[in-house]
Amino acid sequence: MAQRIWALPFLTALVPSERYHQQRGHRHKTLLDWARQMLRLVQRWCPGRELIVVADSAYASIAWLHDLRQGHPITGACTRLRLDAALYEPAPERQAG
């Protein structure tokens, strides 16, 4: 049994561009719409589990983050990450000065 928390990518979606949909006369679904739908799907697959979402700045939308708080809340962390970032636990509190 693993002695630490693992974070593995296990679900992906091909998100067509707005131009692709316009050329075919389809309604466009934004990246944030796809992400919201995928996260709700994962919630259905893993009921009762806390989901922590780590996303880049493309997902830094107040409305999207608000939507994640509805129903069964999802903890979201939106930030740009360095290539050598290592996320094991929350950063310590900042010291004055």
Contacts in CASP RR format, 6 or more apart in sequence:
PFRMAT RR
TARGET T0000
AUTHOR 0000-0000-0000
METHOD contacts of the structure
MODEL  1
MAQRIWALPFLTALVPSERYHQQRGHRHKTLLDWARQMLRLVQRWCPGRE
LIVVADSAYASIAWLHDLRQGHPITGACTRLRLDAALYEPAPERQAG
4 88 0 8 1.000
7 54 0 8 1.000
7 87 0 8 1.000
11 38 0 8 1.000
11 41 0 8 1.000
11 42 0 8 1.000
13 34 0 8 1.000
13 38 0 8 1.000
15 29 0 8 1.000
15 31 0 8 1.000
15 34 0 8 1.000
18 28 0 8 1.000
21 27 0 8 1.000
21 28 0 8 1.000
21 29 0 8 1.000
22 28 0 8 1.000
31 58 0 8 1.000
31 59 0 8 1.000
32 59 0 8 1.000
32 61 0 8 1.000
32 63 0 8 1.000
32 64 0 8 1.000
35 55 0 8 1.000
35 59 0 8 1.000
35 64 0 8 1.000
36 64 0 8 1.000
36 67 0 8 1.000
36 68 0 8 1.000
39 51 0 8 1.000
39 53 0 8 1.000
39 68 0 8 1.000
39 74 0 8 1.000
42 51 0 8 1.000
43 51 0 8 1.000
43 72 0 8 1.000
43 74 0 8 1.000
48 72 0 8 1.000
50 75 0 8 1.000
51 74 0 8 1.000
51 75 0 8 1.000
52 74 0 8 1.000
52 75 0 8 1.000
52 76 0 8 1.000
52 77 0 8 1.000
53 68 0 8 1.000
53 74 0 8 1.000
53 75 0 8 1.000
53 76 0 8 1.000
53 77 0 8 1.000
54 76 0 8 1.000
54 77 0 8 1.000
54 79 0 8 1.000
54 81 0 8 1.000
54 87 0 8 1.000
55 76 0 8 1.000
55 77 0 8 1.000
55 78 0 8 1.000
56 78 0 8 1.000
56 79 0 8 1.000
56 80 0 8 1.000
56 81 0 8 1.000
57 78 0 8 1.000
57 79 0 8 1.000
57 80 0 8 1.000
59 78 0 8 1.000
60 78 0 8 1.000
65 76 0 8 1.000
65 78 0 8 1.000
68 74 0 8 1.000
68 76 0 8 1.000
81 87 0 8 1.000
END
